[in-house]
Amino acid sequence: MGALDAIDWQLLSLMADAVTPAIAALATAAGISEADAAKRIDRLRESGVIASVQARIAPDRVGLPITAFFIVRVAQTEDSYQAIDHLIREFDQVQEAHAVSGQYDWIIKVRAADPEDLRNLLTRRLALLPGFVRAETLIVLSTAIDAVNVEAVSHPR
C-alpha cells in the first residue's frame, strides 16, 4: 500500500473512537461518499494498517483493577528468550509483553484482581519459567493515556 493520505488518517482517527463504526457515519465525518469510505477502509484492512477493530474492555469492570508491569531479567541464552516468549502467551493476565534492550530483557504488562493475584502471577508462574532470573514489579497508580494515538502516528516529528 502506498502512503496514507489525509482522508485515510481521518478515517483511522474516527474508527479509533468507535467499536463498530458505521460506514455512513465515517463517510459523513470525513466528507466522502459511503462507497469511497468502504473502499478505503477495506484497503486499510487488507494492507494491515487496521490490524483489528475490537471492543476495549474496562479491566476494573471485569474484576481486574490492578495494572502492573513486570520488568524481567532472563538468562542470556536464546533458549531463555524463546521460552519466555512462548510461555507468557499462555498467561491470561498478560496484556503486553515486549523484549527490550538494556538492563532488563522483558517488560510485561499484566492485569490482576488484587495484590495476592499479582503476587501469585509473579511467584507461582513467571518466576518458574525456564531462564527466569529476577523481576521488579511496578504497580500503576494512575493512567494518563491508554490508547494508540492516531494523530501522533499520522504526524511523526
DSSP file (Angstrom, degrees, kcal/mol; ACC not computed):
  #  RESIDUE AA STRUCTURE BP1 BP2  ACC     N-H-->O    O-->H-N    N-H-->O    O-->H-N    TCO  KAPPA ALPHA  PHI   PSI    X-CA   Y-CA   Z-CA
    1    1 A M              0   0    0      0, 0.0     3,-0.1     0, 0.0    43,-0.0   0.000 360.0 360.0 360.0 141.4    0.0    0.0    0.0
    2    2 A G        -     0   0    0      1,-0.2     2,-0.0     0, 0.0     0, 0.0   0.039 360.0 -50.7 -74.6-170.4    1.2    3.5   -0.8
    3    3 A A        -     0   0    0      1,-0.1     2,-0.3     0, 0.0    -1,-0.2  -0.307  60.5-112.3 -64.2 146.4    1.4    6.4    1.6
    4    4 A L        -     0   0    0     -3,-0.1     2,-0.1     1,-0.0    -1,-0.1  -0.621  31.5-146.6 -80.4 138.4   -1.7    7.2    3.6
    5    5 A D     >  -     0   0    0     -2,-0.3     4,-2.2     1,-0.0     5,-0.2  -0.385  33.4 -89.2 -97.3-178.8   -3.4   10.5    2.7
    6    6 A A  H  > S+     0   0    0      1,-0.2     4,-2.1     2,-0.2     5,-0.1   0.846 126.3  52.4 -60.7 -36.7   -5.3   12.9    5.0
    7    7 A I  H  > S+     0   0    0      2,-0.2     4,-2.7     1,-0.2    -1,-0.2   0.918 107.8  51.5 -66.9 -43.0   -8.6   11.1    4.4
    8    8 A D  H  > S+     0   0    0      1,-0.2     4,-2.4     2,-0.2    -2,-0.2   0.937 111.9  47.0 -57.1 -46.5   -7.1    7.7    5.4
    9    9 A W  H  X S+     0   0    0     -4,-2.2     4,-2.4     1,-0.2    -1,-0.2   0.876 110.9  51.8 -64.5 -36.9   -5.8    9.3    8.6
   10   10 A Q  H  X S+     0   0    0     -4,-2.1     4,-2.5     2,-0.2    -1,-0.2   0.922 109.8  49.1 -65.6 -43.2   -9.1   10.9    9.3
   11   11 A L  H  X S+     0   0    0     -4,-2.7     4,-2.6     2,-0.2    -2,-0.2   0.912 111.2  50.1 -61.7 -42.5  -10.9    7.6    8.8
   12   12 A L  H  X S+     0   0    0     -4,-2.4     4,-1.9     2,-0.2    -2,-0.2   0.913 110.9  49.1 -61.7 -42.6   -8.4    5.9   11.2
   13   13 A S  H  X S+     0   0    0     -4,-2.4     4,-0.7     2,-0.2    -2,-0.2   0.918 112.7  47.1 -63.3 -43.8   -8.9    8.6   13.8
   14   14 A L  H >< S+     0   0    0     -4,-2.5     3,-0.8     1,-0.2    -2,-0.2   0.898 112.2  50.3 -64.4 -40.8  -12.7    8.3   13.6
   15   15 A M  H >< S+     0   0    0     -4,-2.6     3,-1.4     1,-0.2    -1,-0.2   0.817 100.6  63.4 -68.7 -30.5  -12.5    4.5   13.8
   16   16 A A  H 3< S+     0   0    0     -4,-1.9    -1,-0.2     1,-0.3    -2,-0.2   0.756 103.2  50.6 -64.9 -22.6  -10.3    4.6   16.8
   17   17 A D  T << S+     0   0    0     -3,-0.8     2,-0.4    -4,-0.7    -1,-0.3   0.407 107.8  58.2 -95.2   1.5  -13.1    6.3   18.7
   18   18 A A    <   -     0   0    0     -3,-1.4    -1,-0.0    -4,-0.2     0, 0.0  -0.993  64.5-148.0-136.5 139.8  -15.8    3.7   17.8
   19   19 A V  S    S+     0   0    0     -2,-0.4    -1,-0.2     1,-0.3    -4,-0.0   0.970 100.2   6.0 -69.1 -54.6  -16.1    0.0   18.4
   20   20 A T  S    S-     0   0    0      2,-0.0    -1,-0.3    34,-0.0     2,-0.1  -0.706  86.2-160.0-129.3  80.2  -18.0   -0.8   15.2
   21   21 A P        -     0   0    0      0, 0.0     2,-0.3     0, 0.0    -6,-0.1  -0.354  18.4-121.1 -67.3 136.7  -18.2    2.5   13.3
   22   22 A A     >  -     0   0    0      1,-0.1     4,-2.4    -2,-0.1     5,-0.2  -0.586  13.2-134.4 -75.8 135.5  -20.9    2.7   10.7
   23   23 A I  H  > S+     0   0    0     -2,-0.3     4,-2.9     1,-0.2     5,-0.2   0.897 105.7  55.0 -56.6 -41.9  -19.6    3.4    7.2
   24   24 A A  H  > S+     0   0    0      1,-0.2     4,-2.4     2,-0.2    -1,-0.2   0.919 109.2  46.4 -60.4 -44.0  -22.2    6.1    6.7
   25   25 A A  H  > S+     0   0    0      2,-0.2     4,-2.4     1,-0.2    -1,-0.2   0.899 113.7  48.5 -66.3 -40.3  -21.1    8.0    9.8
   26   26 A L  H  X S+     0   0    0     -4,-2.4     4,-2.2     2,-0.2    -2,-0.2   0.921 111.6  49.8 -64.0 -43.6  -17.5    7.7    8.9
   27   27 A A  H  X>S+     0   0    0     -4,-2.9     5,-2.4    -5,-0.2     4,-1.0   0.927 112.1  47.5 -61.8 -45.7  -18.1    8.9    5.3
   28   28 A T  H ><5S+     0   0    0     -4,-2.4     3,-0.7    -5,-0.2    -1,-0.2   0.936 112.9  48.1 -61.3 -47.3  -20.1   11.9    6.5
   29   29 A A  H 3<5S+     0   0    0     -4,-2.4    -1,-0.2     1,-0.2    -2,-0.2   0.845 116.0  44.0 -64.2 -33.8  -17.5   12.8    9.1
   30   30 A A  H 3<5S-     0   0    0     -4,-2.2    -1,-0.2    -5,-0.2    -2,-0.2   0.554 110.8-121.5 -88.3  -8.0  -14.7   12.5    6.5
   31   31 A G  T <<5S+     0   0    0     -4,-1.0     2,-0.3    -3,-0.7    -3,-0.2   0.839  73.5 111.4  73.1  33.6  -16.7   14.3    3.8
   32   32 A I  S   <S-     0   0    0     -5,-2.4    -1,-0.3    -6,-0.2    -2,-0.1  -0.833  72.8 -86.0-131.4 170.2  -16.6   11.5    1.3
   33   33 A S     >  -     0   0    0     -2,-0.3     4,-2.5     1,-0.1     5,-0.2  -0.325  35.1-116.7 -73.8 159.7  -19.1    9.0   -0.2
   34   34 A E  H  > S+     0   0    0      1,-0.2     4,-2.9     2,-0.2     5,-0.2   0.896 116.7  53.4 -61.6 -40.1  -20.0    5.8    1.6
   35   35 A A  H  > S+     0   0    0      1,-0.2     4,-2.4     2,-0.2    -1,-0.2   0.918 110.4  46.1 -62.3 -43.3  -18.6    3.8   -1.4
   36   36 A D  H  > S+     0   0    0      2,-0.2     4,-2.6     1,-0.2     5,-0.2   0.914 113.1  49.9 -66.0 -41.9  -15.3    5.7   -1.1
   37   37 A A  H  X S+     0   0    0     -4,-2.5     4,-2.7     2,-0.2     5,-0.2   0.934 112.0  47.8 -61.3 -45.9  -15.2    5.2    2.7
   38   38 A A  H  X S+     0   0    0     -4,-2.9     4,-2.5     1,-0.2    -2,-0.2   0.911 112.8  48.9 -61.6 -42.9  -15.9    1.5    2.4
   39   39 A K  H  X S+     0   0    0     -4,-2.4     4,-2.2    -5,-0.2    -1,-0.2   0.924 113.2  46.4 -63.3 -45.1  -13.2    1.1   -0.3
   40   40 A R  H  X S+     0   0    0     -4,-2.6     4,-2.5     2,-0.2    -2,-0.2   0.911 112.6  49.4 -65.4 -42.6  -10.6    3.0    1.7
   41   41 A I  H  X S+     0   0    0     -4,-2.7     4,-2.3     2,-0.2    -1,-0.2   0.911 110.3  50.9 -65.0 -41.5  -11.4    1.0    4.9
   42   42 A D  H  X S+     0   0    0     -4,-2.5     4,-2.9    -5,-0.2    -1,-0.2   0.920 111.3  48.8 -59.1 -43.0  -11.1   -2.3    3.0
   43   43 A R  H  X S+     0   0    0     -4,-2.2     4,-2.1     1,-0.2     6,-0.3   0.902 110.3  50.6 -64.2 -41.0   -7.8   -1.2    1.6
   44   44 A L  H  <>S+     0   0    0     -4,-2.5     6,-2.0     2,-0.2     5,-1.1   0.867 113.9  45.5 -65.7 -36.3   -6.5   -0.2    5.1
   45   45 A R  H ><5S+     0   0    0     -4,-2.3     3,-1.2     4,-0.2    -2,-0.2   0.946 112.8  49.1 -69.2 -48.9   -7.6   -3.6    6.5
   46   46 A E  H 3<5S+     0   0    0     -4,-2.9    -2,-0.2     1,-0.3    -1,-0.2   0.834 110.9  50.5 -61.8 -33.6   -6.1   -5.6    3.6
   47   47 A S  T 3<5S-     0   0    0     -4,-2.1    -1,-0.3    -5,-0.2    -2,-0.2   0.582 114.7-116.4 -82.1  -9.0   -2.8   -3.7    3.9
   48   48 A G  T < 5S+     0   0    0     -3,-1.2    -3,-0.2    -4,-0.4    -2,-0.1   0.440  84.0 118.6  90.0  -1.0   -2.6   -4.3    7.7
   49   49 A V  S   <S+     0   0    0     -5,-1.1     2,-0.9    -6,-0.3    -4,-0.2   0.932  78.9  49.8 -63.1 -44.0   -2.8   -0.7    8.7
   50   50 A I  S    S+     0   0    0     -6,-2.0    -2,-0.2     1,-0.2    -1,-0.2  -0.851  74.1 179.5 -91.9 104.8   -6.0   -1.5   10.5
   51   51 A A        -     0   0    0     -2,-0.9     2,-0.3     1,-0.3    -1,-0.2   0.878  61.7 -27.8 -75.9 -38.4   -4.9   -4.6   12.5
   52   52 A S        -     0   0    0     -3,-0.1     2,-0.5     2,-0.1    -1,-0.3  -0.971  46.0-136.0-168.1 160.4   -8.3   -5.1   14.2
   53   53 A V        +     0   0    0     -2,-0.3     2,-0.3    -3,-0.1   -34,-0.1  -0.984  45.0 148.0-124.8 116.8  -11.4   -3.4   15.3
   54   54 A Q        -     0   0    0     -2,-0.5     2,-0.2   -34,-0.0    -2,-0.1  -0.967  50.2 -92.3-148.8 160.6  -12.5   -4.6   18.7
   55   55 A A        -     0   0    0     -2,-0.3     2,-0.7     1,-0.1    -2,-0.0  -0.530  35.4-133.6 -72.3 139.7  -14.2   -3.5   21.9
   56   56 A R        -     0   0    0     -2,-0.2     2,-0.3     2,-0.0    -1,-0.1  -0.875  22.1-144.8 -95.5 114.7  -11.8   -2.2   24.6
   57   57 A I        -     0   0    0     -2,-0.7     3,-0.1     1,-0.1     5,-0.0  -0.578  11.2-127.3 -80.6 138.7  -12.8   -3.9   27.9
   58   58 A A    >>  -     0   0    0     -2,-0.3     3,-1.7     1,-0.2     4,-0.6  -0.775  20.2-156.5 -83.9 104.2  -12.5   -1.8   31.1
   59   59 A P  G >4>S+     0   0    0      0, 0.0     5,-2.7     0, 0.0     3,-1.3   0.838  89.5  56.9 -55.3 -37.6  -10.5   -4.2   33.2
   60   60 A D  G >45S+     0   0    0      1,-0.3     3,-0.8     3,-0.2    -2,-0.0   0.782 102.7  56.4 -65.5 -24.5  -11.7   -2.8   36.5
   61   61 A R  G <45S+     0   0    0     -3,-1.7    -1,-0.3     1,-0.2    -3,-0.0   0.603 108.3  47.5 -81.1 -11.7  -15.3   -3.5   35.5
   62   62 A V  G <<5S-     0   0    0     -3,-1.3    -1,-0.2    -4,-0.6    -2,-0.2   0.040 129.3 -87.8-117.7  25.1  -14.5   -7.2   35.0
   63   63 A G  T < 5S+     0   0    0     -3,-0.8    -3,-0.2     1,-0.1     3,-0.1   0.666 100.7 104.2  85.6  17.5  -12.6   -7.8   38.2
   64   64 A L      < +     0   0    0     -5,-2.7    49,-0.2    -6,-0.2    -3,-0.2  -0.553  29.7 151.1-127.4  68.3   -9.1   -6.8   37.2
   65   65 A P        +     0   0    0      0, 0.0     2,-0.5     0, 0.0    -5,-0.2   0.654  49.1  84.6 -76.8 -14.5   -8.5   -3.4   38.8
   66   66 A I  E     -A  112   0A   0     46,-2.4    46,-2.5    -7,-0.1     2,-0.5  -0.782  54.9-172.1 -96.3 126.0   -4.7   -3.7   39.2
   67   67 A T  E     +A  111   0A   0     -2,-0.5    73,-2.9    73,-0.4     2,-0.3  -0.950  16.5 164.8-110.1 133.9   -2.4   -2.9   36.3
   68   68 A A  E     -AB 110 139A   0     42,-2.2    42,-3.0    -2,-0.5     2,-0.5  -0.964  29.4-138.6-144.2 160.8    1.3   -3.7   36.8
   69   69 A F  E     -AB 109 138A   0     69,-2.7    69,-2.9    -2,-0.3     2,-0.6  -0.989  10.6-153.4-120.7 129.0    4.4   -4.0   34.8
   70   70 A F  E     -AB 108 137A   0     38,-2.9    38,-2.7    -2,-0.5     2,-0.7  -0.903   5.7-157.8 -96.4 125.3    7.0   -6.8   35.4
   71   71 A I  E     -AB 107 136A   0     65,-2.9    65,-2.1    -2,-0.6     2,-0.4  -0.928  25.3-164.4-103.6 112.8   10.4   -5.7   34.4
   72   72 A V  E     -AB 106 135A   0     34,-2.7    33,-2.8    -2,-0.7    34,-2.0  -0.785  23.3-160.9-115.4 139.9   12.1   -9.1   33.9
   73   73 A R  E     - B   0 134A   0     61,-3.0    60,-2.5    -2,-0.4    61,-1.6  -0.956  18.4-174.9-111.7 134.2   15.7  -10.3   33.5
   74   74 A V  E     - B   0 132A   0     -2,-0.4    58,-0.2    58,-0.2    57,-0.1  -0.841  38.8 -78.6-123.5 162.9   16.3  -13.7   32.0
   75   75 A A        -     0   0    0     56,-3.0     2,-2.4    -2,-0.3     6,-0.2  -0.320  51.8-110.7 -57.2 142.8   19.3  -15.9   31.5
   76   76 A Q  S    S+     0   0    0      4,-0.1     2,-0.3     3,-0.1    -1,-0.1  -0.356  79.7 109.4 -83.3  62.6   21.2  -14.6   28.5
   77   77 A T  S  > S-     0   0    0     -2,-2.4     4,-1.8     1,-0.1     5,-0.2  -0.952  75.2-123.5-131.8 154.2   20.6  -17.5   26.2
   78   78 A E  H  > S+     0   0    0     -2,-0.3     4,-2.6     1,-0.2     5,-0.2   0.876 113.2  58.1 -62.4 -36.9   18.4  -17.9   23.1
   79   79 A D  H  > S+     0   0    0      1,-0.2     4,-2.6     2,-0.2    -1,-0.2   0.888 104.5  51.0 -61.0 -39.5   16.5  -20.7   24.8
   80   80 A S  H  > S+     0   0    0      2,-0.2     4,-2.5     1,-0.2     5,-0.2   0.930 111.5  46.7 -64.2 -45.7   15.6  -18.4   27.7
   81   81 A Y  H  X S+     0   0    0     -4,-1.8     4,-2.8     1,-0.2    -2,-0.2   0.931 114.4  47.6 -61.1 -45.4   14.2  -15.7   25.3
   82   82 A Q  H  X S+     0   0    0     -4,-2.6     4,-2.4     2,-0.2     5,-0.2   0.900 111.6  50.3 -64.0 -41.4   12.3  -18.3   23.3
   83   83 A A  H  X S+     0   0    0     -4,-2.6     4,-3.1     2,-0.2     5,-0.3   0.942 114.1  43.5 -63.4 -48.0   10.8  -20.0   26.4
   84   84 A I  H  X S+     0   0    0     -4,-2.5     4,-2.4     1,-0.2     5,-0.3   0.948 113.7  51.8 -61.5 -48.2    9.6  -16.7   27.9
   85   85 A D  H  < S+     0   0    0     -4,-2.8     4,-0.4    -5,-0.2    -1,-0.2   0.889 117.7  38.3 -55.9 -42.1    8.3  -15.5   24.5
   86   86 A H  H >< S+     0   0    0     -4,-2.4     3,-0.6    -5,-0.2     4,-0.2   0.935 118.4  44.8 -76.0 -48.0    6.3  -18.7   24.0
   87   87 A L  H >< S+     0   0    0     -4,-3.1     3,-1.8     1,-0.2     4,-0.2   0.823 102.2  61.7 -75.6 -32.7    5.1  -19.4   27.6
   88   88 A I  G >< S+     0   0    0     -4,-2.4     3,-1.3    -5,-0.3    -1,-0.2   0.736  90.9  71.2 -68.2 -17.2    3.9  -15.9   28.6
   89   89 A R  G <  S+     0   0    0     -3,-0.6    -1,-0.3    -4,-0.4    -2,-0.2   0.723  92.3  58.9 -66.0 -19.6    1.4  -16.1   25.8
   90   90 A E  G <  S+     0   0    0     -3,-1.8     2,-0.8    -4,-0.2    -1,-0.2   0.531  81.7  97.5 -86.4  -7.3   -0.4  -18.7   27.9
   91   91 A F    X   -     0   0    0     -3,-1.3     3,-1.5    -4,-0.2    -3,-0.0  -0.746  61.4-158.7 -86.7 111.8   -0.9  -16.2   30.8
   92   92 A D  T 3  S+     0   0    0     -2,-0.8    -1,-0.2     1,-0.3    -4,-0.0   0.818  89.2  58.5 -58.2 -32.2   -4.4  -14.8   30.5
   93   93 A Q  T 3  S+     0   0    0     -3,-0.1    18,-1.7    17,-0.1     2,-0.5   0.621  81.1 100.7 -78.5 -11.4   -3.4  -11.8   32.7
   94   94 A V  E <   +C  110   0A   0     -3,-1.5    16,-0.3    -6,-0.2     3,-0.1  -0.632  40.3 170.9 -77.8 123.8   -0.6  -10.7   30.3
   95   95 A Q  E     +     0   0A   0     14,-3.1     2,-0.3    -2,-0.5    15,-0.2   0.737  67.9   7.8-101.5 -31.6   -1.8   -7.8   28.1
   96   96 A E  E     -C  109   0A   0     13,-1.4    13,-2.2     2,-0.0    -1,-0.4  -0.991  57.5-173.2-147.8 148.8    1.5   -6.8   26.5
   97   97 A A  E     -C  108   0A   0     -2,-0.3     2,-0.4    11,-0.2    11,-0.2  -0.951   8.3-176.2-146.1 126.7    5.0   -8.3   26.5
   98   98 A H  E     -C  107   0A   0      9,-2.5     9,-2.2    -2,-0.3     2,-0.5  -0.982  22.6-140.5-128.8 125.0    8.0   -6.6   25.0
   99   99 A A  E     -C  106   0A   0     -2,-0.4     2,-0.3     7,-0.2     7,-0.3  -0.728  38.6-175.3 -76.4 129.5   11.6   -7.8   24.6
  100  100 A V        -     0   0    0      5,-2.4     2,-0.2    -2,-0.5    -2,-0.0  -0.814  24.6-118.4-129.3 164.6   13.7   -4.8   25.3
  101  101 A S        +     0   0    0     -2,-0.3     3,-0.3     2,-0.0     2,-0.3  -0.573  70.0  45.5 -94.4 164.5   17.3   -3.7   25.4
  102  102 A G  S    S-     0   0    0     -2,-0.2    -2,-0.0     1,-0.2     0, 0.0  -0.730 111.4 -18.9 109.0-155.0   19.2   -2.5   28.4
  103  103 A Q  S    S+     0   0    0     -2,-0.3     2,-0.2   -30,-0.0    -1,-0.2   0.786 127.2  44.7 -65.1 -30.6   19.5   -3.8   32.0
  104  104 A Y        -     0   0    0     -3,-0.3   -31,-0.2     1,-0.1     3,-0.1  -0.705  66.9-149.3-113.7 167.3   16.3   -5.9   31.7
  105  105 A D  S    S+     0   0    0    -33,-2.8    -5,-2.4     1,-0.3     2,-0.3   0.705  74.4  28.5-109.2 -27.4   15.1   -8.2   28.9
  106  106 A W  E     -AC  72  99A   0    -34,-2.0   -34,-2.7    -7,-0.3     2,-0.5  -0.989  50.0-160.3-138.7 144.7   11.3   -8.0   29.1
  107  107 A I  E     -AC  71  98A   0     -9,-2.2    -9,-2.5    -2,-0.3     2,-0.5  -0.996  22.0-171.9-119.4 122.2    8.6   -5.5   30.1
  108  108 A I  E     -AC  70  97A   0    -38,-2.7   -38,-2.9    -2,-0.5     2,-0.5  -0.961  12.6-152.6-123.1 120.5    5.4   -7.3   30.7
  109  109 A K  E     +AC  69  96A   0    -13,-2.2   -14,-3.1    -2,-0.5   -13,-1.4  -0.794  24.6 175.9 -92.2 128.5    2.1   -5.5   31.3
  110  110 A V  E     -AC  68  94A   0    -42,-3.0   -42,-2.2    -2,-0.5     2,-0.4  -0.888  24.9-143.5-130.7 160.7   -0.4   -7.5   33.4
  111  111 A R  E     -A   67   0A   0    -18,-1.7     2,-0.3    -2,-0.3   -44,-0.2  -0.961  23.1-176.3-120.1 142.7   -3.8   -7.1   35.0
  112  112 A A  E     -A   66   0A   0    -46,-2.5   -46,-2.4    -2,-0.4   -49,-0.0  -0.966  33.2-134.8-141.1 155.8   -4.7   -8.6   38.4
  113  113 A A  S    S-     0   0    0     -2,-0.3    -1,-0.1   -49,-0.2   -50,-0.0   0.858  86.0 -22.3 -75.7 -37.0   -7.7   -8.9   40.7
  114  114 A D  S  > S-     0   0    0    -50,-0.1     4,-2.1   -48,-0.1    -1,-0.2  -0.940  78.6 -80.0-162.6 174.6   -5.8   -8.0   43.8
  115  115 A P  H  > S+     0   0    0      0, 0.0     4,-2.7     0, 0.0     5,-0.2   0.866 126.7  53.0 -58.0 -36.9   -2.3   -7.9   45.3
  116  116 A E  H  > S+     0   0    0      2,-0.2     4,-2.8     1,-0.2     5,-0.2   0.911 107.8  50.7 -65.2 -41.2   -2.4  -11.6   46.1
  117  117 A D  H  > S+     0   0    0      2,-0.2     4,-2.1     1,-0.2    -1,-0.2   0.907 111.7  48.4 -60.5 -42.5   -3.3  -12.4   42.5
  118  118 A L  H  X S+     0   0    0     -4,-2.1     4,-1.9     2,-0.2    -2,-0.2   0.922 111.7  49.0 -63.7 -45.3   -0.4  -10.2   41.3
  119  119 A R  H  X S+     0   0    0     -4,-2.7     4,-3.4     1,-0.2     5,-0.4   0.914 110.8  50.4 -61.5 -43.7    2.0  -11.9   43.7
  120  120 A N  H  X>S+     0   0    0     -4,-2.8     4,-2.4     1,-0.2     5,-0.5   0.892 107.4  53.8 -62.6 -40.0    0.8  -15.4   42.6
  121  121 A L  I  X>S+     0   0    0     -4,-2.1     5,-2.8    -5,-0.2     4,-0.6   0.910 116.8  38.8 -60.2 -41.5    1.3  -14.5   38.9
  122  122 A L  I  <>S+     0   0    0     -4,-1.9     5,-2.9     3,-0.2    -2,-0.2   0.956 126.5  31.7 -73.6 -51.4    4.9  -13.5   39.7
  123  123 A T  I  <5S+     0   0    0     -4,-3.4    -3,-0.2     1,-0.2    -2,-0.2   0.798 127.0  36.0 -84.3 -28.8    5.9  -16.1   42.2
  124  124 A R  I  <5S+     0   0    0     -4,-2.4    -3,-0.2    -5,-0.4    -1,-0.2   0.535 133.7  14.4-103.3  -7.7    3.9  -19.2   41.0
  125  125 A R  I ><<S+     0   0    0     -4,-0.6     3,-0.8    -5,-0.5     4,-0.3   0.606 126.1  37.8-127.2 -66.0    4.0  -18.6   37.3
  126  126 A L  G > <S+     0   0    0     -5,-2.8     3,-1.8     1,-0.2    -3,-0.2   0.927 115.3  52.4 -61.7 -47.3    6.5  -16.1   35.9
  127  127 A A  G 3 <S+     0   0    0     -5,-2.9    -1,-0.2     1,-0.3    -4,-0.1   0.693 105.3  58.0 -64.7 -17.6    9.3  -17.0   38.3
  128  128 A L  G <  S+     0   0    0     -3,-0.8    -1,-0.3    -6,-0.2    -2,-0.2   0.482  80.0 112.8 -91.1  -3.0    9.0  -20.7   37.4
  129  129 A L  S X  S-     0   0    0     -3,-1.8     3,-2.0    -4,-0.3     2,-0.1  -0.410  82.6 -93.8 -69.8 145.5    9.7  -20.1   33.7
  130  130 A P  T 3  S+     0   0    0      0, 0.0   -46,-0.2     0, 0.0    -1,-0.1  -0.366 110.7  15.8 -59.4 130.7   12.9  -21.6   32.3
  131  131 A G  T 3  S+     0   0    0      1,-0.3   -56,-3.0   -57,-0.1     2,-0.1   0.366  84.3 149.4  88.8  -5.8   15.6  -18.9   32.3
  132  132 A F  E <   +B   74   0A   0     -3,-2.0    -1,-0.3   -58,-0.2   -58,-0.2  -0.415  13.2 167.9 -62.3 132.8   13.9  -16.5   34.7
  133  133 A V  E     -     0   0A   0    -60,-2.5     2,-0.3     1,-0.4   -59,-0.2   0.758  55.6 -35.6-110.9 -55.0   16.5  -14.6   36.8
  134  134 A R  E     -B   73   0A   0    -61,-1.6   -61,-3.0     2,-0.0    -1,-0.4  -0.984  47.8-154.7-164.0 165.4   14.6  -11.8   38.5
  135  135 A A  E     -B   72   0A   0     -2,-0.3     2,-0.4   -63,-0.2   -63,-0.2  -0.996   7.7-150.0-147.3 149.4   11.8   -9.3   38.2
  136  136 A E  E     -B   71   0A   0    -65,-2.1   -65,-2.9    -2,-0.3     2,-0.5  -0.931  20.5-141.8-112.4 145.9   10.8   -5.9   39.5
  137  137 A T  E     -B   70   0A   0     -2,-0.4     2,-0.6   -67,-0.2   -67,-0.2  -0.935  12.3-169.1-113.4 127.2    7.1   -5.1   39.8
  138  138 A L  E     -B   69   0A   0    -69,-2.9   -69,-2.7    -2,-0.5     2,-0.5  -0.966  11.5-154.0-113.1 117.1    5.8   -1.6   39.0
  139  139 A I  E     -B   68   0A   0     -2,-0.6     2,-0.3   -71,-0.2   -71,-0.2  -0.798  19.7-123.3 -93.8 129.5    2.2   -1.1   40.1
  140  140 A V        -     0   0    0    -73,-2.9   -73,-0.4    -2,-0.5     3,-0.1  -0.553  24.6-175.6 -74.2 126.5    0.3    1.6   38.1
  141  141 A L  S    S-     0   0    0      1,-0.4     2,-0.3    -2,-0.3    -1,-0.2   0.812  71.3 -12.0 -89.6 -36.7   -1.2    4.3   40.4
  142  142 A S        -     0   0    0      0, 0.0     2,-0.5     0, 0.0    -1,-0.4  -0.975  61.9-132.7-158.4 159.9   -3.0    6.1   37.6
  143  143 A T        -     0   0    0     -2,-0.3     3,-0.1     1,-0.1    -3,-0.0  -0.973  15.0-179.5-123.0 121.6   -3.0    6.1   33.8
  144  144 A A  S    S+     0   0    0     -2,-0.5     2,-0.4     1,-0.3    -1,-0.1   0.876  78.8  13.5 -83.9 -41.4   -2.8    9.3   31.8
  145  145 A I        +     0   0    0      4,-0.0    -1,-0.3     1,-0.0     4,-0.0  -0.999  54.8 166.3-139.3 132.2   -3.0    7.7   28.3
  146  146 A D        +     0   0    0     -2,-0.4     2,-0.3    -3,-0.1    -3,-0.0  -0.465  53.8  74.2-142.1  65.2   -4.0    4.2   27.4
  147  147 A A  S    S-     0   0    0      2,-0.0     2,-0.7     0, 0.0  -131,-0.0  -0.984  83.5 -94.6-165.1 160.2   -4.6    4.2   23.6
  148  148 A V        -     0   0    0     -2,-0.3     2,-1.0  -132,-0.1     3,-0.1  -0.794  40.7-140.4 -82.4 121.0   -2.9    4.3   20.3
  149  149 A N     >  -     0   0    0     -2,-0.7     4,-1.6     1,-0.2     3,-0.4  -0.734  14.9-168.5 -88.7 102.3   -2.9    8.0   19.3
  150  150 A V  H  > S+     0   0    0     -2,-1.0     4,-1.8     1,-0.2    -1,-0.2   0.871  86.5  56.5 -59.2 -38.3   -3.7    8.1   15.6
  151  151 A E  H  > S+     0   0    0      1,-0.2     4,-1.1     2,-0.2    -1,-0.2   0.883 104.1  53.7 -62.7 -37.3   -2.8   11.7   15.4
  152  152 A A  H  4 S+     0   0    0     -3,-0.4     3,-0.2     1,-0.2    -1,-0.2   0.904 113.2  41.2 -65.6 -41.2    0.7   11.0   16.8
  153  153 A V  H  < S+     0   0    0     -4,-1.6    -1,-0.2     1,-0.2    -2,-0.2   0.731 110.7  57.7 -80.4 -20.0    1.5    8.4   14.2
  154  154 A S  H  < S+     0   0    0     -4,-1.8    -1,-0.2     1,-0.3    -2,-0.2   0.719 115.8  35.1 -80.5 -19.4   -0.1   10.4   11.4
  155  155 A H  S  < S-     0   0    0     -4,-1.1    -1,-0.3    -3,-0.2    -2,-0.1  -0.539  81.1-172.0-131.2  67.1    2.2   13.3   12.0
  156  156 A P              0   0    0      0, 0.0    -3,-0.1     0, 0.0    -4,-0.0  -0.297 360.0 360.0 -63.1 145.7    5.6   12.0   13.1
  157  157 A R              0   0    0     -5,-0.1    -5,-0.0     0, 0.0     0, 0.0   0.439 360.0 360.0 -90.8 360.0    8.0   14.6   14.3
